[in-house]
Amino acid sequence: MPGARRCVGARAPLSRSGLEHPVTVPSPGATPGSPAEDSDAAVAEEATSEAVVAEDSDGDGDGDGAEGAGGDEAKSAEDAPAQPSEAEAEIAAQRELRARIAQRKAEKEGPIPAGAKLSGQAADLLAAVRAMESGQAAPAPPVAPAAAAPSVPAAGAPVPAQSGPRAPEPARAAPVAPVTAPEAVAAVEAVLADGGAPTALAPQATAVLGERAGDALRADPWLLLSVPGVRPEQADGFARALLGDGCGPGDERRSAALVGWLLERAALRGHTALAFPAVRAALAERSVPDPDGALRHAIAEGAVLVFQDGAEDTDEETQEAAEEVAEEAAEDVAEAAPVLLGLDRYALAEESLADGLARLVKTAQEASWDEAAAGAPSPSAGELIRAVAGHGLVVHTGGEAARAEPVALADAVRALGLRPVVAAHSENGRRRLGDGAVTVAGLLSGAEGPGRDADGALDLDLLVVLDAPQLDVETATTLVESLPDGARLVLGGDPGVLWSAGSGRVFADLLGARVCPQIASRTPDPGPLGELVSGIGIGELNQVDAPGKEVVIVPVRDAGEAVHRTVQLVADSVPRAIGVPSGQTQVITVGHGGAVGTRALNVALKERLNPGPGRFGGFDPDDRVAYVPAPGRTLTGSVVSADAEGLRLDCDGVPVLVPRELVESVVRHGWALTAHQAAGMRWPAAVVVLPGDAAQGLSRPWVYTAFGRGERHLSVVHGVDQALAHAVAEVPAAERTTRLRTLLEGLLAPAV
């Protein structure tokens, strides 16, 4: 059928288990010197890059991306409480994901009758896979499933939604391998020393590569690329030191490692797959002498998967006939369905998500909620209620004011005797929704929400997820696979904001696939700020009347003046003229590095607003902080105190304890944030800083997101001249290569 997906490399169909949790883990490969746009997964490796590789400077060593929890988070795993914590839940989720990957690899039983319409490089890739399946090249062994971990929470023990103060929650550990034996780490240290690499990499390398990491690195030094923060030139130097003349740029081990590194690096920029020509060109840039051969080897070894989504699957007779078709026709098919390369992790997530969404569409029972729709507070809310009554999956779009419509839907459904849950991306977003709302992370961990039923699914009838553009593909998969058959799902959000910090573009792909009803709110955001942001959304930077000083432009000439004006606005001008205290004003800038990045601004703001010696690991009581428990998830708050256990924070009314060993990698000062960190959150006032060197990092979604963070007031420290208007009018979101839209189109008919 048209739109069907083909995986050249035989993958068994995905099935939904009672409770499956793919999770987001820190990915290696952020590039020092990458653009200043906030690809807020890139700093997942920043602590490692700065401490070990020592490449970073205030210029942009972390790519000026988002905060992320680095590999050091593994240390907090042993601090977990007796009851299953969020950390244990994530680790258990990763184990289950690995087990599923291993099971799916084991289900390959023979050559797959597909590929008759492939030609050129695609046919060569398929030939490599079939050679592998026939035994001519041994595939990589599947990842052994780890021991099962306790399910979270226990079935039948619902947890009520928590909107008030909660007990301190420990910092979540990154879902990495368990703490390894000291002798294993020592063996890796010896190998690293022999290769001239920093021995500080040993704990991470052991966690990534396992107990026999030392032997593995001696046999294949380029496995060092799998450690976050390590770059190809560093792995090459390590390999030369260990292998001497026995290695070269065409070494198959190097090629396989580079392919994986390139795809992981692409995932930090939001891609879940890459086109074959892009990977081939990248290998050539890395001095691989035979990129085509390198890719064939990587496929045969199971290091990468090949997809041709959208090509028609044919039976054996049709395939034999197709082999006789003219080469031009075959090339036309290949052009219509490009060959993509991807990692199993993201392929599994996207396919599971597509299957799960299709399941919700097909299992929902149509209902009649006309009376509830008639009593809705607005026409848009009524339209949303009617759509959800008849469908298992609905998309709702709109700005901040439109968030009231999904809330009205939940109230109407509750009045009908059903069980709705409304979830937001952040604590800030949850607080704006009122009592009873939860966060996505809290819902999945079991700390918030209704708990799970006897089958392990969330105990609800309707799930409304706001700030849905912030969902990466793995989090979205976890959510969907946690929903029972027959449940309804509403994904709501503003399509104009920045996409998720993690890989994928779930909300945009679902909108593009048009396989479910899409309800566009007709409720505009009010006032001058609403008018300004609405214009930006359609590519127009308009001058708006602001009689109450809702919008103020502050021109600056250089970086020093930009920092000075920013501090002046936060500490004096906004509190005096607008009546918004400094603690309720958020500064937003393009990146972390540079003379006007978050680092420099936070130093200046702390000196003015809360000077102190930083006796708690660089922090003092009442410091504003940004706490990043996982890549792409930022909690804002303030320092309460510190003790032997760690740093105690108040994050939007939620007490949080960050263990001492994690403070340096997951907590930063938070008077200034990047736009990606601020997405999904709002404050009474926002100060957006645009220094002259920020022009290349600007885009319409960035400006739309940053300018929309203020509820009552927006100040723009403006030093980019015409680059701001150019970005709004001419620079759309950076494209991401994903498969979800095509997968959905192959599973579901277009919505009427």
Disulfide bonds with the S-S distance in Angstrom:
none
